[in-house]
Amino acid sequence: MPKRILKVTINVNNVLIRTALDQLQREAKIHFVYDEENIDSGKRVSLSYTETPLNAVLDDFCKQTSLRYEVKRNLILSYLQRLLENNRKT
């Protein structure tokens, strides 16, 4: 059976990261798992997509925030890019 591609619609302009994540969670019916300390509380993002594959929206989100993500079932694990880079160096 082919894997279903989850598509989302989101339109946020210059909102806090947490606000964008909350809206994506509601729209896609998924859960983000992340450490609040790794999220820049003042950083803002803009996303404007209609019926777009979730991975494309998340890729854009990550470009704007220096975050990375990993999908595990219906959970999306988010983490800072520099943490990943530090792990690669050791």
Summary of the structure (lengths in Angstrom):
residues: 90
radius of gyration: 13.3
end to end distance: 40.1
largest distance: 42.8
contacts: 226
relative contact order: 0.21
helix: 40%
strand: 39%
